[in-house]
């Protein structure tokens, strides 16, 4: 016989969202309680599924930006746009280089090739960041109108199809249809960003309905996704022959395809687990609070929710503003002082920039189960988040090259190693605490919307951070 556990949940009130008084009543997370018996059967499988969903929110895009080894990213073609950190282009030069190989096939006109390269960089940046931000806003606004299953399966299915097509294109010569390939690439970036935004918003919203440990699992999964791609990148650098871009690109895309496919199967099984079903039913808005007498779904009180969650929402925005302001835009420009050419030219950036950051980010996300500071000390958490602004000057005075206005202060490889360790850990730890605390500040029936709003502020921070790196590079 399955073990049962008793949880206390707020009693659902069948009243419409029609006045500020009612909004305030709904937003109180603890007023009247009722006991709900939930089976423990499927607890660990549900936890694993959220972990996998976390991986899937970051793994596809990380694969896109590391589809080709980092060395010689532009193959002699001007790469200035990525190196000065155009909005949304930081760290994506690896992916551009993979397409440089495609765009350069049998092309002898250097000027024409550079034109394609520059346009591709610009549209990658604009397409990814703008699409993600817009889709996060749209999903937060309409999440109550679209069923949970439709959002999850549509986004996962869309990403699955894109990576299947991209894996095939890795082997297709494009000399006779260069323009088509170029626009297909740009469209691919836009669609993968849109589907990723839908999936992340839905995953964060669903995590907000479950107990806090499941939001924690989602954040840990994101950390795992970053670490796996970083390790895989180093493996590709060491094993696959130089310039075998088609092979490395195909392997990356195939791995992403498999991860997404496993996530679909896992989610389809999770919704049938006895432990998950009560929470899934809540997320599907089957209670009377979310449906008027006519059966029409109502708009949640977004502003009232924001008044409750504004501190963790602004904090998570600032966490990722600083993170994207420095990583990878600034960090990929930090050069090693080592005399070992292999380390200096091939492995320094993949290890110190990407692996160090992703590993310590994962450690920070995992450590957030400590929940220190607690949700009762959100002001102190916000203060700690503000202190992360110090990473801007710390990285700016490392050995970033080229530089024009300032001198290097931290002239040893140990400095960026220490800074990246602290940088990655605080990103994972503080970011996880913010998204764990936010949805629990409102009543259960509004926690999915609150979770989606937290996801929007996270992506808003990513967009602002991409822009902020321009100011730092101008200063350097």
C-alpha positions in Angstrom: 0.0 0.0 0.0 1.4 3.4 -1.0 2.6 5.7 1.8 0.6 8.8 2.2 1.5 12.2 3.5 -0.7 15.0 4.7 -0.1 18.5 3.5 -1.8 21.7 4.5 -3.1 23.8 1.6 -5.1 27.0 1.5 -8.8 26.4 1.0 -9.9 27.5 -2.5 -12.5 30.3 -2.5 -14.9 30.4 -5.4 -14.9 34.2 -6.0 -13.9 36.1 -9.2 -11.0 38.4 -9.6 -13.0 41.5 -9.5 -11.9 43.9 -6.7 -8.7 44.9 -4.9 -10.0 43.5 -1.6 -10.6 40.1 -3.2 -7.2 40.3 -4.8 -5.6 40.8 -1.4 -7.6 38.0 0.1 -6.5 35.6 -2.6 -2.9 36.7 -2.2 -2.7 35.6 1.4 -0.8 32.3 1.3 -2.0 31.2 4.7 -5.5 32.1 5.9 -7.8 29.0 6.2 -6.3 25.6 5.9 -7.5 22.2 4.8 -5.7 18.9 4.8 -5.0 17.1 1.6 -3.6 13.6 1.5 -1.0 13.0 -1.2 0.5 9.7 -2.1 4.3 9.4 -2.0 4.2 7.1 -5.0 6.1 8.7 -7.8 7.8 11.3 -5.6 11.3 10.6 -6.9 10.3 10.2 -10.5 8.5 13.6 -10.3 11.7 15.1 -8.8 13.8 13.5 -11.6 11.4 14.9 -14.2 11.7 18.5 -12.9 15.5 18.0 -12.8 15.3 16.9 -16.5 13.0 19.8 -17.4 15.6 22.2 -15.8 18.3 20.6 -18.0 16.1 21.0 -21.1 15.5 24.7 -20.4 19.2 25.5 -21.0 20.7 22.5 -22.8 19.3 23.2 -26.3 20.5 26.8 -26.4 23.8 26.0 -24.9 24.3 23.4 -27.6 23.5 26.1 -30.2 26.2 28.4 -28.9 28.8 25.7 -28.6 28.2 23.7 -31.8 31.8 24.1 -32.9 35.1 24.3 -31.0 36.1 27.7 -29.7 39.5 28.0 -31.3 39.8 30.1 -34.4 36.1 30.9 -34.3 36.0 33.0 -37.4 38.5 31.2 -39.6 40.1 34.5 -40.7 36.8 36.3 -41.1 36.2 39.5 -39.1 34.6 38.6 -35.7 34.5 42.1 -34.2 30.7 42.0 -33.5 31.0 39.0 -31.1 34.2 40.2 -29.5 32.7 43.6 -28.5 29.6 42.0 -27.1 26.7 43.0 -29.2 23.4 42.5 -27.3 22.8 38.8 -27.0 25.9 37.7 -29.0 28.2 37.1 -26.1 29.7 33.6 -26.2 27.9 32.7 -29.3 30.9 32.9 -31.6 31.4 29.2 -31.4 28.0 28.6 -33.0 28.7 31.4 -35.6 31.9 29.7 -36.5 30.1 26.5 -37.2 28.0 28.4 -39.7 31.1 30.3 -40.9 32.2 26.9 -42.2 28.9 26.5 -44.0 28.8 30.0 -45.4 32.5 29.9 -46.5 32.1 26.7 -48.6 33.3 27.4 -52.2 33.0 31.2 -51.6 36.0 33.2 -52.8 34.5 36.6 -52.4 35.8 37.6 -49.0 33.7 40.8 -48.8 30.5 38.8 -49.5 31.4 36.2 -46.8 32.0 38.9 -44.2 28.7 40.5 -45.0 26.9 37.2 -44.3 29.0 36.8 -41.2 28.2 40.2 -39.8 24.5 39.9 -40.5 24.3 36.5 -39.0 25.9 37.7 -35.8 23.5 40.6 -35.5 20.4 38.6 -36.2 21.5 35.8 -33.8 21.8 38.4 -31.0 18.6 40.3 -31.8 16.6 37.1 -32.7 17.5 35.3 -29.5 17.2 38.0 -26.9 14.3 39.9 -28.3 12.4 36.7 -29.0 13.0 35.3 -25.6 11.9 38.5 -23.8 8.8 38.9 -25.9 7.7 35.3 -25.5 8.3 35.4 -21.8 6.1 38.5 -21.5 3.4 36.9 -23.8 3.4 33.6 -21.9 3.2 35.4 -18.5 0.2 37.3 -19.8 -1.7 34.4 -21.4 -0.6 31.5 -19.3 -4.1 31.3 -17.8 -5.6 30.9 -21.2 -3.5 28.0 -22.6 -3.6 24.5 -21.2 -0.5 23.3 -19.4 -0.1 20.2 -21.6 -0.4 22.2 -24.8 2.4 24.6 -23.7 4.7 21.8 -22.6 4.2 19.5 -25.6 4.2 22.3 -28.1 7.5 23.8 -26.9 9.2 20.5 -26.5 8.0 19.2 -29.8 9.0 22.4 -31.5 12.6 22.2 -30.2 12.7 18.5 -31.1 11.8 19.2 -34.7 14.3 22.1 -35.0 17.2 20.0 -33.7 16.3 17.1 -36.0 16.4 19.5 -39.0 19.6 21.1 -37.8 21.4 17.8 -37.3 20.5 16.9 -40.9 21.7 20.3 -42.2 25.1 19.7 -40.6 25.9 17.4 -43.5 24.2 19.2 -46.4 26.4 21.4 -48.8 24.9 24.9 -49.1 26.8 26.4 -52.0 23.8 26.4 -54.3 21.4 27.8 -51.8 23.4 30.1 -49.6 20.6 32.6 -49.1 18.1 30.0 -48.1 20.6 28.5 -45.6 21.2 31.9 -44.1 17.6 32.7 -43.6 16.9 29.2 -42.4 19.6 29.7 -39.8 18.2 33.0 -38.5 14.7 31.5 -38.4 16.1 28.5 -36.5 17.5 30.8 -33.8 14.2 32.7 -33.5 12.1 29.6 -33.2 14.4 27.8 -30.8 14.4 30.9 -28.6 10.6 31.1 -28.8 10.1 27.5 -27.9 12.7 27.6 -25.1 11.0 30.7 -23.6 7.6 28.9 -23.7 9.0 25.8 -22.1 11.0 27.7 -19.4 7.9 29.9 -18.5 5.7 26.8 -18.3 8.3 24.8 -16.3 8.8 27.6 -13.8 5.1 28.1 -13.5 4.5 24.4 -12.9 7.4 24.3 -10.4 5.8 27.1 -8.5 2.7 24.9 -7.8 4.7 22.1 -6.3 6.6 22.3 -3.0 9.8 24.4 -3.0 12.1 21.4 -3.5 10.8 20.9 -7.0 11.7 24.5 -8.0 15.0 23.6 -6.5 15.2 20.6 -8.7 14.5 22.7 -11.8 17.3 25.1 -10.9 19.7 22.2 -10.3 18.8 20.8 -13.7 19.8 24.1 -15.3 23.1 23.9 -13.6 23.6 20.3 -14.8 22.8 21.3 -18.3 25.5 24.0 -18.3 28.1 21.6 -16.8 27.4 18.8 -19.3 27.7 21.1 -22.3 31.0 22.5 -21.0 32.5 19.1 -20.3 31.3 17.9 -23.7 32.9 21.0 -25.4 36.3 20.2 -23.9 35.9 16.5 -24.9 35.2 17.6 -28.5 38.2 19.9 -28.5 40.5 17.0 -27.3 39.0 14.2 -29.4 37.5 15.3 -32.7 40.1 16.4 -35.3 40.5 20.2 -35.9 38.0 21.7 -38.3 35.8 18.6 -38.4 32.9 21.0 -37.8 30.2 18.8 -39.4 31.0 15.9 -37.1 31.1 18.0 -33.9 28.0 19.9 -34.9 26.1 16.7 -35.6 27.1 15.2 -32.3 26.0 18.3 -30.4 22.6 18.4 -32.2 22.0 14.7 -31.8 22.6 15.0 -28.0 20.1 17.8 -27.8 17.6 15.8 -29.7 18.0 12.9 -27.3 17.7 15.1 -24.2 14.5 16.7 -25.5 13.0 13.3 -26.5 13.7 11.9 -23.0 12.1 15.0 -21.4 8.9 14.5 -23.4 8.6 10.9 -22.4 9.4 11.7 -18.7 6.9 14.5 -18.5 4.2 12.3 -20.1 4.8 9.7 -17.4 5.1 12.2 -14.6 1.5 13.6 -15.0 0.2 10.1 -14.3 2.1 9.7 -11.0 -0.1 9.6 -7.9 2.2 12.1 -6.2 2.1 14.6 -9.0 -1.5 14.4 -10.0 -3.0 16.7 -7.3 -0.5 19.4 -8.2 -0.9 18.9 -11.9 -4.6 19.3 -11.5 -4.1 22.6 -9.7 -1.8 23.8 -12.5 -4.4 22.9 -15.1 -6.7 25.4 -13.4 -9.5 22.9 -12.6 -10.6 24.8 -9.5 -13.5 27.2 -9.5 -11.3 30.3 -8.9 -9.9 30.2 -12.4 -13.2 29.7 -14.2 -16.2 32.0 -14.2 -19.8 30.7 -14.2 -19.8 30.9 -18.0 -16.7 28.7 -18.2 -14.5 31.6 -19.3 -11.0 31.8 -17.8 -10.2 35.0 -16.0 -7.1 37.1 -16.0 -5.0 36.7 -12.7 -4.3 40.0 -10.8 -0.8 40.5 -12.1 -0.1 43.8 -10.4 -1.3 42.5 -7.1 0.9 39.4 -7.5 3.9 41.7 -8.3 3.4 43.7 -5.2 3.8 40.5 -3.2 6.8 39.1 -5.1 8.6 42.3 -6.2 11.6 41.9 -4.0 12.6 38.3 -5.2 11.6 39.3 -8.8 13.8 42.3 -8.9 16.6 40.4 -7.1 16.6 37.6 -9.7 16.6 40.2 -12.5 19.7 41.8 -11.0 21.4 38.4 -10.4 21.2 37.6 -14.1 21.8 41.2 -15.2 25.3 40.9 -13.6 25.8 37.4 -14.8 25.1 38.1 -18.5 26.9 41.4 -18.2 30.1 39.5 -17.5 29.5 36.0 -18.8 30.5 35.1 -21.3 31.0 38.4 -23.0 33.8 39.7 -20.8 35.2 36.3 -19.7 35.8 35.0 -23.2 38.1 38.0 -23.7 40.3 37.3 -20.7 43.6 36.0 -21.9 45.9 33.6 -20.1 49.5 34.5 -19.0 50.6 30.9 -19.3 53.6 29.9 -21.3 52.0 26.7 -22.3 50.5 27.4 -25.8 48.0 24.5 -25.7 46.5 25.7 -22.4 46.7 29.4 -23.4 45.2 29.1 -26.9 42.9 26.1 -26.7 41.8 25.2 -23.2 42.0 28.3 -21.0 38.7 29.8 -22.2 36.7 26.6 -22.3 37.9 25.6 -18.8 38.1 28.8 -16.9 35.3 30.7 -18.5 32.7 28.0 -19.3 33.6 24.9 -17.1 34.5 26.8 -14.0 31.4 29.0 -14.2 29.0 26.2 -15.0 30.4 23.9 -12.3 30.3 26.4 -9.5 26.9 27.6 -10.7 25.7 24.0 -10.3 27.3 23.8 -6.8 25.5 27.0 -5.9 22.1 25.8 -7.2 22.6 22.5 -5.3 23.5 24.3 -2.1 20.4 26.5 -2.1 18.6 23.8 -0.2 20.1 25.5 2.9 17.7 28.4 2.2 20.0 30.9 3.9 19.0 33.7 4.2 15.5 32.5 4.7 12.4 33.9 2.9 11.7 36.0 5.9 14.9 37.9 5.2 14.4 38.9 1.6 15.8 42.3 2.2 19.2 40.9 3.2 19.1 38.6 0.2 18.5 41.6 -2.0 21.5 43.3 -0.4 23.8 40.3 -1.1 22.6 40.3 -4.7 23.5 44.0 -5.1 27.0 43.2 -3.9 27.5 41.1 -7.1 27.8 44.3 -9.0 31.5 44.2 -7.8 32.2 41.6 -10.4 32.0 44.2 -13.2 35.3 45.9 -12.1 36.9 42.7 -10.9 36.6 41.1 -14.4 37.2 44.4 -16.2 40.7 44.7 -14.6 41.7 41.1 -15.5 43.7 40.5 -18.6 41.0 41.4 -21.1 42.4 41.9 -24.6 42.2 44.2 -26.5 41.9 47.1 -24.1 42.2 50.8 -24.9 41.5 53.0 -21.8 42.7 51.1 -18.7 45.5 48.9 -17.5 45.5 45.4 -16.3 45.6 45.1 -12.5 45.0 41.4 -11.9 47.9 40.0 -14.0 47.8 36.3 -13.2 45.6 33.4 -14.2 44.7 32.7 -10.6 42.6 35.9 -10.4 40.0 35.1 -13.0 39.9 31.5 -11.6 39.0 32.8 -8.1 36.5 35.4 -9.4 34.7 33.0 -11.7 34.4 30.5 -8.8 32.7 33.1 -6.6 30.8 34.5 -9.6 29.3 31.1 -10.6 28.5 30.0 -7.1 26.6 33.3 -6.2 24.7 33.2 -9.5 23.4 29.7 -8.8 22.8 30.2 -5.1 21.1 33.6 -5.1 19.2 33.0 -8.3 17.8 29.7 -7.0 16.7 31.3 -3.7 14.9 34.0 -5.5 12.9 31.8 -7.8 12.1 29.4 -4.9 10.8 32.1 -2.6 8.8 34.2 -5.1 5.9 31.8 -5.9 5.4 30.9 -2.2 4.6 34.5 -1.3 1.1 34.2 -2.9 -1.8 31.8 -2.5 -1.5 28.3 -4.1 -4.0 29.1 -6.9 -1.8 32.0 -8.1 1.6 30.3 -7.7 1.8 29.1 -11.3 1.4 32.7 -12.5 3.9 33.9 -10.0 6.4 31.3 -11.2 5.9 32.4 -14.8 6.4 36.1 -13.7 9.7 35.1 -11.9 10.8 33.5 -15.2 10.0 36.7 -17.1 12.1 38.8 -14.7 15.0 36.3 -15.0 14.9 36.6 -18.8 14.6 40.4 -18.4 17.8 40.3 -16.4 19.5 38.3 -19.2 18.5 41.0 -21.8 19.7 43.9 -19.6 22.9 42.1 -18.8 23.7 41.6 -22.5 23.4 45.4 -23.0 25.4 46.2 -19.9 28.5 44.4 -21.2 28.8 47.0 -23.9 29.3 49.7 -21.3 32.0 47.7 -19.6 33.9 47.0 -22.8 33.7 50.6 -23.7 35.3 51.4 -20.4 38.1 48.8 -20.8 
